[in-house]
Amino acid sequence: MDQSWALMKSEAHATDNGPLTVDEYQVTALDTGEQHTVHIAGDVVLSAPGIELEDLESPPSVFV
């Protein structure tokens, strides 16, 4: 599947371990033009079509 990913915005949210940056991407399927939004924090997908985050055992890892 060919997709285009565009970073729309990044927001820092306060946590017990310091700020957690959440990136919002607009993902477009190149064959159909269908678009959806994906929210990612570090190595964890927080929301995307068909994904619902319920609980984390530990904070997301941050990629630098």
C-alpha positions in Angstrom: 0.0 0.0 0.0 1.4 3.4 -1.0 0.8 6.1 1.5 1.8 9.7 2.0 2.5 10.8 5.6 2.4 14.5 6.5 3.3 15.8 10.0 0.5 18.2 10.9 1.5 19.3 14.4 3.4 18.2 17.5 2.1 18.9 21.0 3.8 18.4 24.4 1.6 17.0 27.2 2.7 17.1 30.9 3.2 13.7 32.5 4.8 12.5 35.8 8.0 11.7 33.8 8.2 15.1 32.0 6.6 16.3 28.8 5.4 13.7 26.3 5.4 14.9 22.7 2.5 13.6 20.6 2.8 13.9 16.8 -0.3 14.2 14.6 0.1 12.9 11.0 -2.3 13.0 8.1 -2.0 9.8 6.1 -3.3 9.7 2.5 -3.7 6.5 0.5 -2.1 7.3 -2.9 -4.4 5.0 -4.9 -7.7 6.2 -3.5 -7.0 9.6 -1.9 -8.6 8.4 1.3 -7.2 10.3 4.3 -7.1 9.6 8.0 -5.3 10.9 11.1 -2.7 9.0 13.2 -1.4 10.2 16.6 2.0 8.8 17.7 4.0 9.4 20.9 7.5 8.0 20.7 7.1 4.3 19.7 3.4 4.0 20.5 0.4 4.6 18.2 -2.1 6.4 20.3 -4.9 6.6 17.8 -5.5 5.5 14.2 -8.3 3.8 12.3 -9.1 0.5 14.0 -6.7 1.2 16.9 -7.9 2.2 20.4 -5.3 2.6 23.1 -6.6 1.4 26.5 -3.6 1.3 28.8 0.2 1.5 28.8 2.4 -0.6 31.1 5.2 2.0 30.8 5.8 5.4 29.1 6.5 5.4 25.4 10.1 5.3 24.3 11.3 8.5 22.8 13.2 8.4 19.5 15.9 11.0 19.0 
